[in-house]
Amino acid sequence: MSADWFRRRFLPGGPVSAPRPPRPRASPVPYRRPRFLRGSGSSTSTADASRRPDSRPRPVRSPVRGRALPWNAGYAEIINAEKSEFNEDQAACGKLCIRRCEFGVEEDQEWLTLCPEEVLTGHYWALFDGHGGPAAAILAANTLHSCLRRQLEAVVDGMMTTQPPMHLSGCCVCPSDPQFVEEKGIRTEDLVIGALESAFQECDEVIGRELEASGQVGGCTALVAVSLQGKLYVANAGDSRAILVRRDEVRPLSSEFTPETERQRIQQLAFVYPELLAGEFTRLEFPRRLKGDDLGQKVLFRDHHMSGWSYKCVEKSDLKYPLIHGQGKQARLLGTLAVSRGLGDHQLRVLDTNIQLKPFLLSVPQVTVLDVDQLEPEERDVVVMATDGLWDVLSNEQVAWLVRSFLSDNREDPHSSPLGVSPKELLPREQKKAVSTPSVSSRLEVPEVIPLLLM
């Protein structure tokens, strides 16, 4: 008999009620759709709403007429009706105003003041494909552009010169400094690439702190395009994709990062830090999961230093679950995650273990630079940015054909611009081809949300 039980049972006031479970902490950012979508409705009609959920057309949302995006870009998202309460994907776009940081007069140099005039302006578009909940994607959509602006403002003086100086302050410690910079091949665009990489890293840290403070979990991929000084920078961390559609060319502007595409990097990390696997996984790759009957047999394998294959005699440790398991869209990192780069996932662990996935995930993006001035863009050139939901069911060439067809069929549309079109009319046609056909939908997992940006 415990003292607590005695007090609850016999002391004045009667039995004490059991303590209430703690309330979940508030989300760091309230749930909402992208700012430019607010006030826009769905393309699903009342007649469509009476149909069965599996036969109704999927709703398509895009900005209302008159609410122009930068560069007259278009946006649309397709939502799987009744699949989930919240959309885990987010988007953001806007104008980047880069200001120069200057010191005041000599006696006040400890005070940093902002130059009142903008030095550079650019435009920013971003897609965030969330998983494990919408919190990380919402935070990224509301944070990454601010991180990028700060990083660009820190290097803007170097961006204004033909060649970035060794010392941002302009002082000359070594007369050969310009030569050293030139020999390294450092260009102005490298400062923007560095700013993007640092902004992704900073945003990832912010998401980690905010989610931990609010008791939430989740992560997201990030695909960002920035137009600045006559160049288009495309930064990708995850499995979303951007392409440039021209009259007779389809040019990829990003690469997907999955456990398969980054196998060697992930295996290398497990080789250097084997404790990350906690003795539960093998870092080696085999064509299939090994069985007990494979013990002692020589089988195909490859390690972190190998792009080719070799043979090894199977040992007992090789029977553990593989670090990367599955193939194609079914490939999983530590049996859990389908991407190898992104933001968030600081609290994600392998099921029923204390093994963290974050050490294997990179928040740093790969940045592709498109020189728009040298490209000599034509009237019907379009950049398409979309999450994996689109690319799972359509190839680059199919998307390009749809874009060209839409432009050809809508030459007189006043809302179709030389640099972009609203994809609201494009997506229903694409979705009919890609999902409503039973032979296709039975093979493909229909994504929850397909955000699509056209510029």
C-alpha positions as CSV (number, residue, x, y, z in Angstrom):
1,M,0.0,0.0,0.0
2,S,1.6,3.3,-1.1
3,A,1.3,6.7,0.7
4,D,-0.1,8.3,-2.5
5,W,-2.8,5.7,-2.7
6,F,-3.7,6.2,1.0
7,R,-3.9,10.0,0.6
8,R,-6.2,9.7,-2.5
9,R,-8.4,7.1,-0.8
10,F,-8.8,8.4,2.8
11,L,-7.8,12.1,3.2
12,P,-10.5,14.8,3.1
13,G,-11.7,15.8,-0.4
14,G,-12.3,12.3,-1.6
15,P,-10.4,10.5,-4.3
16,V,-8.1,12.6,-6.4
17,S,-8.7,12.4,-10.1
18,A,-6.0,10.9,-12.2
19,P,-3.5,13.5,-13.7
20,R,-4.5,14.7,-17.2
21,P,-2.1,13.8,-20.0
22,P,-0.1,16.7,-21.2
23,R,-1.6,18.7,-24.1
24,P,0.3,18.6,-27.4
25,R,2.3,21.7,-27.9
26,A,1.1,24.1,-30.5
27,S,2.5,23.9,-34.0
28,P,5.4,26.4,-34.6
29,V,3.5,27.6,-37.8
30,P,-0.2,27.3,-38.3
31,Y,-1.4,25.0,-41.1
32,R,-2.2,26.8,-44.3
33,R,-1.9,26.6,-48.1
34,P,0.5,28.8,-50.0
35,R,-0.2,32.5,-49.7
36,F,-1.0,32.9,-53.4
37,L,-3.6,30.1,-53.3
38,R,-5.7,31.7,-50.5
39,G,-9.1,32.7,-51.8
40,S,-8.9,30.2,-54.7
41,G,-11.3,27.4,-54.9
42,S,-11.3,23.9,-56.4
43,S,-12.0,22.9,-59.9
44,T,-14.3,20.1,-58.7
45,S,-18.0,20.8,-59.5
46,T,-21.1,20.0,-57.4
47,A,-22.0,17.2,-59.8
48,D,-18.5,15.7,-59.3
49,A,-19.0,15.8,-55.5
50,S,-21.9,13.3,-55.8
51,R,-19.7,10.7,-57.3
52,R,-17.9,7.9,-55.4
53,P,-14.5,9.1,-54.0
54,D,-12.6,6.7,-56.3
55,S,-14.3,7.9,-59.4
56,R,-14.4,11.7,-58.8
57,P,-11.9,13.9,-60.6
58,R,-9.2,15.0,-58.4
59,P,-9.5,18.6,-57.3
60,V,-7.1,21.1,-59.0
61,R,-6.2,24.4,-57.2
62,S,-4.4,27.3,-58.7
63,P,-4.2,31.1,-58.0
64,V,-7.2,33.1,-58.8
65,R,-7.2,35.2,-62.0
66,G,-5.5,38.5,-61.5
67,R,-3.2,37.3,-58.8
68,A,0.0,37.2,-60.8
69,L,3.1,35.3,-59.7
70,P,6.6,36.5,-60.5
71,W,7.5,36.2,-64.2
72,N,3.7,35.5,-64.7
73,A,4.4,32.0,-63.5
74,G,1.6,29.5,-63.1
75,Y,0.9,27.2,-60.3
76,A,-1.5,24.3,-59.7
77,E,-1.8,21.4,-57.3
78,I,-3.8,18.2,-57.6
79,I,-5.1,16.8,-54.4
80,N,-6.3,13.2,-53.7
81,A,-9.8,13.7,-52.3
82,E,-10.4,12.3,-48.8
83,K,-6.9,10.8,-48.7
84,S,-5.7,12.8,-45.7
85,E,-6.7,15.7,-43.6
86,F,-3.7,17.9,-44.5
87,N,-1.7,18.4,-47.6
88,E,1.9,17.8,-46.7
89,D,3.3,19.7,-49.6
90,Q,3.9,23.5,-49.8
91,A,5.0,26.1,-52.2
92,A,6.4,29.7,-52.0
93,C,7.3,32.4,-54.5
94,G,8.2,36.1,-54.4
95,K,10.6,38.9,-55.0
96,L,14.1,38.8,-53.4
97,C,15.3,42.3,-52.3
98,I,19.0,42.1,-51.5
99,R,20.4,45.0,-49.5
100,R,24.0,46.0,-48.8
101,C,25.2,46.0,-45.2
102,E,27.3,49.1,-44.5
103,F,29.3,50.5,-41.6
104,G,28.6,54.1,-40.3
105,V,31.1,56.7,-39.7
106,E,34.5,55.7,-38.3
107,E,33.6,56.2,-34.6
108,D,30.4,54.2,-35.0
109,Q,31.8,51.2,-36.8
110,E,30.5,48.8,-34.1
111,W,27.0,49.5,-35.3
112,L,25.9,47.7,-38.4
113,T,23.2,49.5,-40.5
114,L,21.3,48.5,-43.5
115,C,21.7,50.5,-46.7
116,P,18.2,51.9,-47.4
117,E,18.4,51.1,-51.1
118,E,18.2,47.8,-52.7
119,V,21.4,46.6,-54.4
120,L,20.0,43.6,-56.2
121,T,16.5,42.2,-56.9
122,G,15.7,38.7,-58.0
123,H,12.8,36.2,-57.9
124,Y,12.3,33.0,-55.9
125,W,10.1,30.0,-56.4
126,A,10.1,26.9,-54.2
127,L,8.3,23.5,-53.8
128,F,8.4,21.5,-50.6
129,D,7.3,17.8,-50.6
130,G,6.5,16.9,-47.0
131,H,6.5,13.6,-45.3
132,G,5.6,12.5,-41.8
133,G,3.3,15.5,-41.4
134,P,3.0,19.0,-42.9
135,A,5.0,20.9,-40.2
136,A,8.5,20.7,-41.9
137,A,7.2,21.8,-45.3
138,I,5.2,24.7,-43.8
139,L,8.3,25.9,-41.8
140,A,10.5,25.6,-45.0
141,A,8.0,27.6,-47.0
142,N,8.0,30.4,-44.4
143,T,11.7,30.3,-43.6
144,L,14.0,29.4,-46.5
145,H,13.6,32.6,-48.5
146,S,14.5,34.7,-45.5
147,C,17.6,32.5,-44.9
148,L,18.6,32.9,-48.5
149,R,18.1,36.7,-48.4
150,R,20.4,36.9,-45.3
151,Q,23.1,34.7,-47.0
152,L,23.0,36.8,-50.2
153,E,23.2,40.1,-48.3
154,A,26.4,38.8,-46.6
155,V,28.1,38.4,-50.0
156,V,26.4,41.0,-52.1
157,D,29.5,43.2,-52.3
158,G,31.4,40.3,-53.8
159,M,28.6,39.7,-56.3
160,M,28.8,43.3,-57.6
161,T,32.4,42.8,-59.0
162,T,33.6,41.0,-62.1
163,Q,35.6,38.7,-59.9
164,P,34.9,38.1,-56.2
165,P,37.7,39.8,-54.1
166,M,39.8,37.8,-51.7
167,H,38.8,40.2,-48.9
168,L,35.2,41.4,-48.9
169,S,36.3,44.6,-47.2
170,G,38.6,45.4,-50.1
171,C,41.8,45.5,-48.2
172,C,44.9,44.0,-49.9
173,V,47.0,41.7,-47.7
174,C,48.8,40.0,-50.6
175,P,49.2,41.6,-54.1
176,S,48.7,38.2,-55.7
177,D,45.2,37.7,-54.2
178,P,43.3,38.3,-57.4
179,Q,45.5,35.8,-59.2
180,F,44.8,33.1,-56.5
181,V,41.1,33.7,-56.8
182,E,41.3,33.4,-60.6
183,E,43.4,30.2,-60.4
184,K,40.7,28.7,-58.2
185,G,38.1,29.6,-60.9
186,I,35.9,31.4,-58.4
187,R,33.1,33.3,-60.2
188,T,30.3,35.5,-59.0
189,E,27.8,32.7,-59.5
190,D,29.8,30.6,-57.0
191,L,28.8,33.1,-54.3
192,V,25.1,32.6,-55.1
193,I,25.6,28.8,-55.1
194,G,27.3,29.1,-51.7
195,A,24.5,31.3,-50.4
196,L,21.9,28.7,-51.5
197,E,23.8,25.9,-49.8
198,S,24.2,27.9,-46.6
199,A,20.5,28.9,-46.7
200,F,19.4,25.3,-46.9
201,Q,21.7,24.4,-44.0
202,E,20.4,27.3,-41.9
203,C,16.8,26.5,-42.7
204,D,17.3,22.8,-41.7
205,E,18.7,23.9,-38.3
206,V,15.7,26.2,-37.8
207,I,13.3,23.4,-38.6
208,G,15.1,21.1,-36.2
209,R,14.8,23.5,-33.4
210,E,11.2,24.5,-34.0
211,L,10.0,20.9,-34.4
212,E,11.8,19.8,-31.3
213,A,10.3,22.7,-29.3
214,S,6.8,22.0,-30.5
215,G,7.1,18.2,-30.1
216,Q,6.4,17.6,-33.8
217,V,8.2,15.4,-36.4
218,G,8.5,15.3,-40.1
219,G,10.7,16.4,-43.0
220,C,10.4,17.6,-46.6
221,T,12.3,17.8,-49.8
222,A,13.1,21.2,-51.3
223,L,13.3,22.4,-54.9
224,V,14.1,26.1,-55.4
225,A,14.6,28.3,-58.4
226,V,16.2,31.8,-58.1
227,S,16.4,34.3,-60.9
228,L,19.3,36.7,-60.2
229,Q,21.7,38.8,-62.4
230,G,20.6,37.1,-65.7
231,K,21.0,33.6,-64.4
232,L,18.5,31.0,-63.1
233,Y,19.8,28.9,-60.2
234,V,18.0,25.6,-59.5
235,A,18.7,24.1,-56.1
236,N,17.4,20.6,-55.3
237,A,17.5,18.5,-52.2
238,G,15.3,15.5,-52.7
239,D,13.4,13.7,-55.5
240,S,11.5,16.7,-57.0
241,R,12.6,17.8,-60.5
242,A,12.9,20.8,-62.8
243,I,13.2,20.8,-66.5
244,L,13.4,23.4,-69.3
245,V,11.0,22.9,-72.2
246,R,12.1,24.5,-75.4
247,R,10.7,24.1,-79.0
248,D,13.1,21.3,-79.9
249,E,14.8,20.5,-76.5
250,V,14.1,19.2,-73.1
251,R,16.8,20.1,-70.7
252,P,17.0,18.7,-67.1
253,L,17.7,21.3,-64.5
254,S,18.1,19.1,-61.5
255,S,18.9,15.5,-60.4
256,E,17.0,13.4,-57.9
257,F,18.6,12.3,-54.7
258,T,17.4,8.9,-53.5
259,P,19.1,6.1,-51.5
260,E,20.0,4.5,-54.8
261,T,21.5,7.5,-56.5
262,E,23.6,8.3,-53.4
263,R,24.5,4.7,-52.5
264,Q,28.2,5.3,-52.4
265,R,28.0,8.4,-50.2
266,I,25.7,6.6,-47.7
267,Q,27.9,3.5,-47.6
268,Q,31.0,5.6,-47.2
269,L,29.4,7.2,-44.1
270,A,28.6,3.8,-42.7
271,F,32.1,2.6,-43.3
272,V,33.7,5.6,-41.5
273,Y,31.1,5.5,-38.7
274,P,29.9,1.9,-38.3
275,E,28.3,2.8,-34.9
276,L,25.6,4.6,-36.8
277,L,24.2,1.2,-37.8
278,A,24.2,-0.1,-34.2
279,G,25.0,-3.6,-35.4
280,E,21.5,-4.0,-37.0
281,F,22.3,-3.4,-40.7
282,T,25.0,-4.3,-43.2
283,R,26.4,-1.5,-45.4
284,L,27.1,-3.9,-48.3
285,E,24.8,-4.1,-51.3
286,F,23.6,-7.4,-52.7
287,P,21.3,-8.0,-55.7
288,R,18.7,-9.3,-53.2
289,R,18.3,-9.9,-49.5
290,L,20.5,-12.8,-48.5
291,K,19.2,-15.9,-46.8
292,G,20.7,-18.5,-44.5
293,D,21.2,-20.8,-47.4
294,D,23.6,-18.3,-48.9
295,L,26.1,-18.7,-46.0
296,G,29.5,-19.8,-47.3
297,Q,28.5,-19.1,-51.0
298,K,30.2,-16.5,-53.2
299,V,27.7,-13.9,-54.2
300,L,27.7,-10.6,-56.0
301,F,28.2,-7.5,-53.9
302,R,29.5,-4.0,-53.9
303,D,30.8,-1.6,-51.3
304,H,31.3,2.2,-50.9
305,H,34.4,2.3,-53.1
306,M,32.8,0.4,-56.0
307,S,30.7,1.4,-58.9
308,G,31.1,-2.1,-60.4
309,W,30.4,-5.5,-58.8
310,S,32.5,-8.3,-57.4
311,Y,32.0,-11.6,-55.4
312,K,32.5,-12.3,-51.8
313,C,32.0,-15.3,-49.5
314,V,28.8,-14.7,-47.4
315,E,29.4,-14.4,-43.7
316,K,26.8,-14.3,-40.9
317,S,27.1,-10.5,-40.7
318,D,26.0,-10.2,-44.3
319,L,22.6,-11.6,-43.4
320,K,21.6,-8.4,-41.6
321,Y,19.1,-6.0,-43.1
322,P,20.8,-4.0,-45.9
323,L,21.5,-0.3,-45.4
324,I,19.7,0.4,-48.7
325,H,16.9,-2.1,-49.5
326,G,14.6,-2.2,-52.6
327,Q,14.9,-0.9,-56.1
328,G,13.6,2.1,-57.9
329,K,10.7,3.9,-56.1
330,Q,10.7,1.0,-53.5
331,A,14.3,1.7,-52.4
332,R,14.4,2.7,-48.8
333,L,17.2,4.1,-46.6
334,L,17.4,1.9,-43.4
335,G,14.1,0.5,-44.5
336,T,12.4,3.8,-43.7
337,L,12.9,6.8,-46.0
338,A,12.7,7.0,-49.8
339,V,14.9,10.2,-50.2
340,S,18.5,10.9,-49.1
341,R,18.4,14.7,-49.1
342,G,16.0,17.2,-47.6
343,L,15.1,19.3,-44.6
344,G,14.0,18.2,-41.2
345,D,13.7,14.5,-40.0
346,H,15.9,15.3,-37.0
347,Q,13.8,13.0,-34.8
348,L,13.2,10.2,-37.3
349,R,14.4,6.8,-36.1
350,V,14.2,3.3,-37.5
351,L,11.1,1.5,-36.3
352,D,11.6,-0.2,-32.9
353,T,15.2,1.0,-32.6
354,N,17.1,4.1,-31.5
355,I,19.0,4.4,-34.9
356,Q,18.7,7.9,-36.3
357,L,18.4,8.6,-40.0
358,K,19.5,12.2,-39.9
359,P,23.2,11.5,-40.1
360,F,22.6,9.9,-43.5
361,L,20.5,12.7,-44.8
362,L,22.0,15.8,-46.4
363,S,20.3,19.2,-46.3
364,V,22.8,20.6,-48.8
365,P,21.3,21.0,-52.3
366,Q,22.8,20.4,-55.7
367,V,22.7,23.7,-57.6
368,T,22.4,24.0,-61.4
369,V,23.1,27.3,-63.1
370,L,21.3,28.3,-66.3
371,D,22.7,31.4,-68.0
372,V,19.5,33.0,-69.3
373,D,21.3,35.8,-71.2
374,Q,23.3,33.3,-73.2
375,L,20.4,31.0,-73.7
376,E,18.5,33.5,-75.8
377,P,15.1,32.4,-74.5
378,E,12.3,32.1,-77.0
379,E,8.7,33.1,-76.5
380,R,7.5,29.6,-75.7
381,D,10.3,28.4,-73.4
382,V,8.9,27.1,-70.1
383,V,10.5,25.9,-66.9
384,V,8.5,23.1,-65.2
385,M,9.1,22.4,-61.5
386,A,7.2,19.6,-59.9
387,T,7.3,17.1,-57.0
388,D,7.8,13.4,-57.6
389,G,4.1,12.8,-57.9
390,L,4.2,14.1,-61.5
391,W,7.4,12.4,-62.5
392,D,6.2,9.1,-61.2
393,V,3.6,8.9,-63.9
394,L,5.0,11.1,-66.7
395,S,8.5,11.3,-68.3
396,N,10.2,14.6,-69.2
397,E,9.2,14.1,-72.8
398,Q,5.6,13.6,-72.0
399,V,5.4,16.7,-69.8
400,A,7.2,18.7,-72.5
401,W,4.6,17.4,-75.1
402,L,1.8,18.5,-72.8
403,V,3.2,21.9,-72.3
404,R,3.8,22.5,-76.0
405,S,0.3,21.3,-76.8
406,F,-1.2,23.6,-74.3
407,L,0.7,26.6,-75.6
408,S,-0.2,25.8,-79.2
409,D,-3.9,25.4,-78.3
410,N,-4.0,28.7,-76.3
411,R,-2.2,31.2,-78.4
412,E,-4.9,33.8,-77.9
413,D,-5.3,33.3,-74.2
414,P,-4.6,36.7,-72.5
415,H,-3.5,34.9,-69.4
416,S,-0.8,33.0,-71.3
417,S,2.4,34.9,-71.1
418,P,5.7,34.6,-73.1
419,L,7.5,33.3,-70.0
420,G,4.9,31.1,-68.5
421,V,1.3,29.7,-68.4
422,S,-1.1,28.7,-65.7
423,P,-1.0,24.9,-65.6
424,K,-4.6,24.7,-64.3
425,E,-5.8,23.5,-67.7
426,L,-2.9,21.3,-68.2
427,L,-3.2,19.1,-65.1
428,P,-6.7,17.6,-65.6
429,R,-5.6,16.3,-69.0
430,E,-2.4,14.9,-67.6
431,Q,-4.2,13.4,-64.7
432,K,-6.8,11.7,-67.0
433,K,-4.0,10.1,-68.9
434,A,-1.8,9.2,-66.0
435,V,-4.2,8.0,-63.2
436,S,-7.7,7.3,-64.4
437,T,-6.6,4.4,-66.6
438,P,-7.0,1.2,-64.5
439,S,-3.9,-0.4,-66.0
440,V,-1.8,2.5,-64.9
441,S,-3.3,3.4,-61.6
442,S,-3.0,-0.3,-60.5
443,R,0.7,-0.1,-60.9
444,L,1.4,3.3,-59.5
445,E,0.8,4.7,-56.0
446,V,-1.3,7.9,-56.5
447,P,0.4,10.7,-54.6
448,E,-1.4,12.8,-52.1
449,V,-0.5,16.2,-53.7
450,I,1.1,17.1,-57.0
451,P,2.3,20.7,-56.9
452,L,3.4,22.1,-60.2
453,L,5.1,25.4,-61.1
454,L,5.5,26.6,-64.7
455,M,7.7,29.6,-65.5
